[in-house]
């Protein structure tokens, strides 16, 4: 079953989550075990993921552009 056929709020399996993120399932599992990728594990069984959690995971590593950093420096008192 593809994730397009699932209802919007339905949890994703490991394979579906890996496909959503563009990763291998084994790497997703490694991220889960390291506590970096949130998941649900009802009754200690299979892992399930929500799209909201996966989107938050992908957006977590944002880096500021130079102009944003320069604006922060200027707001803190400018450059020497």
C-alpha positions as CSV (number, residue, x, y, z in Angstrom):
1,X,0.0,0.0,0.0
2,X,1.5,3.4,-1.0
3,X,1.3,6.3,1.4
4,X,-0.8,8.2,-1.1
5,X,-3.6,5.6,-0.6
6,X,-3.6,6.1,3.2
7,X,-5.8,8.6,4.9
8,X,-3.9,11.8,5.8
9,X,-3.6,11.1,9.6
10,X,-2.8,7.4,9.2
11,X,0.6,6.3,10.7
12,X,3.3,5.2,8.3
13,X,5.3,2.0,8.6
14,X,9.1,2.0,8.6
15,X,9.3,1.4,4.9
16,X,6.8,4.1,4.1
17,X,8.6,6.6,6.5
18,X,12.0,5.7,4.8
19,X,10.5,6.3,1.4
20,X,9.0,9.6,2.6
21,X,12.4,10.7,3.9
22,X,14.3,9.3,0.9
23,X,16.4,7.0,3.1
24,X,16.9,3.3,3.6
25,X,14.8,1.7,6.3
26,X,18.0,0.5,8.0
27,X,19.2,4.1,8.4
28,X,15.8,5.2,9.7
29,X,16.0,2.4,12.3
30,X,19.5,3.6,13.3
31,X,18.1,7.1,13.8
32,X,15.3,5.8,15.9
33,X,17.7,3.8,18.1
34,X,19.8,6.9,18.6
35,X,16.8,8.9,19.6
36,X,17.0,11.3,16.7
37,X,13.8,10.2,14.8
38,X,10.6,10.1,16.8
39,X,8.3,7.1,16.4
40,X,5.5,5.2,18.1
41,X,5.9,1.6,19.1
42,X,2.6,0.2,20.4
43,X,3.0,-2.7,22.7
44,X,6.7,-2.9,21.8
45,X,6.0,-4.1,18.3
46,X,6.4,-2.5,14.9
47,X,7.5,1.1,14.6
48,X,5.1,3.7,13.2
49,X,5.6,7.3,12.3
50,X,3.4,10.4,11.7
51,X,3.9,12.7,8.7
52,X,4.0,15.7,11.1
53,X,7.0,14.1,13.0
54,X,8.8,13.3,9.8
55,X,8.3,16.8,8.5
56,X,9.6,18.3,11.7
57,X,12.6,16.0,11.5
58,X,13.5,17.2,8.0
59,X,13.1,20.8,9.0
60,X,15.1,20.6,12.2
61,X,18.5,21.1,10.6
62,X,17.9,24.5,9.1
63,X,21.0,26.7,8.6
64,X,20.7,30.5,8.4
65,X,21.8,32.3,5.3
66,X,24.6,34.9,5.5
67,X,22.2,37.8,5.2
68,X,20.2,36.5,8.2
69,X,23.4,36.1,10.3
70,X,24.5,39.6,9.3
71,X,21.1,41.0,10.4
72,X,21.5,39.3,13.8
73,X,25.0,40.8,14.2
74,X,23.7,44.2,13.3
75,X,20.8,43.9,15.7
76,X,23.2,42.9,18.5
77,X,25.3,46.0,18.2
78,X,26.8,46.0,14.8
79,X,30.3,45.0,13.7
80,X,33.5,46.3,15.1
